[in-house]
């Protein structure tokens, strides 16, 4: 079976999110900061009349984060919740056979392996497939639910 992933770079590695969890990709939108939010929640935006919490994906994954004028926001839908995640830029949509996705080794990069669904070869590079549900998991999602 084939699966499609939105592929993007973060801190010199390639990451992917299942295309079924991606509603759209937007250019950076004006953000309103939210007091007392977790450090990776950078604010909320108005997306066609809907208030959407936005997280800095690099911060969430404990990767070095610096401002980027080409940043984009992946608008992702998990259940009934809609959340934006900042990325440096999009690269592509890639189709990968399910059999080619391997469980993540103990340490792929410096990020917490709980956020990694698996790893696949993409051309001559490795694609780290993220588990969006875990990235927006339990305690953090409760905070985001209150906002969005």
C-alpha positions, 0 to 999 in steps of 0.5 A: 500500500502507498502512503503520501507525505508532505515533506519539508526540511527542519534543521538540515533533516527531511521530515514528513507528515501524512498528507491525510493529516494536512488540511493546507499549507499557508504562508506565515500569518499574523500571530497573536501571542497567548499568555501562559501557553507552553513555550512551543505555542507561538500564538493563534492566527485567524484562518478564514474566521477560525482561531487556530493555535500555532506551534513552532514545530522545531521548538516542539521537537527540541531542535534549534529554532530561529526566525525564517522569513520563508516560513510556512504553516502546515494546517493540520487536523487531528480529530475535531481540532485544527492546529498550525505548525510552522516549518521552514519551507515545503519541499514536495509530496512524496509517495512511499510504500508502507513496507519501506517505512521502518520503525524509528531507530533509538536515535535518529536525530536529537529529537524525542523518538516518541514523536517519530512514527518511522523512517523511510529512504527518499532518494539518497536521504532519510525521511523522518516521519512524524507522529502528529498526534503525539506532537499534539499529545494529551497535556499539550492538546488540552492547552490547545483545545482551550485556545482553538 
